[in-house]
């Protein structure tokens, strides 16, 4: 085993590959073999410098079974990198919320800056539920990326200015012309103002799909407030900011941790700043009910609700201009507690949060 290379996939997954002294296995010369993941390397205690046993799994994929017994060992156990070998961003293993165990895959968090992920992230950025730029689909983005025209999201919005200063014009490229280029630049300009949830979704943050992007946009209202909240949550899971992030209805530890990791990478922040110099995320619209007694308040529902389902309660609160959270924090204004209320009721009492029952909730909103 001459070396262990780390390959970075389009989703940021770090995968180890063995570099071998060429050996014939089943009539085929093998120079590389899979090592699966860092846990497998540790379990087999495979080291650079070992003489190893190689087999072709299913007579196709070469894999290492382990070191040859009684042969000289490599001097040091292999230490799996905690930084992406492509871009240098920190690489993390997420905790699976269902099992409580770490995932076997370590992933690069520099999704906006990592060349290994760049083309895929750009395709996501312009996808239908993100920026949805007409005339700029996966095929065009890939071609622009391969030719060095668009490497980061902000490059899309500086393309026209760079094209004007370039000797090699976009209109002269194969498949393009003056009219199609003019239409593309017009379509790009139309997206210089964009809905907040689309902007958040377009960033390609792991676990933040369209639904979660809408939840976050509705809760924080502006990108500035969202960004500041996530950066503050980076102080740790016990911080008030992190707990407030968890209180967003529908957002759990997995999403919160992914958000914190994404914004903890300085170069992601730099790319966001570059993007914000070209694009303005609009303030999220919220239900207008300024005359409602619960307008602008953060409400939590707990216990068994007898007059409405939890979804109906949430929709009702939002209709009256309130924000619905899933957990109680210092920012909670009101807890509506039904029969069987437990830890949320206890915490609300400790924090001095106003607590009412379901009937009082109806009286309150109907009185407004």
Order of alpha helices (4+ residues) and beta strands (2+ residues): beta-beta-beta-alpha-beta-beta-beta-beta-alpha-alpha-alpha-alpha-beta-alpha-alpha-alpha-alpha-alpha-alpha-beta-beta-alpha-beta-beta-alpha-beta-alpha
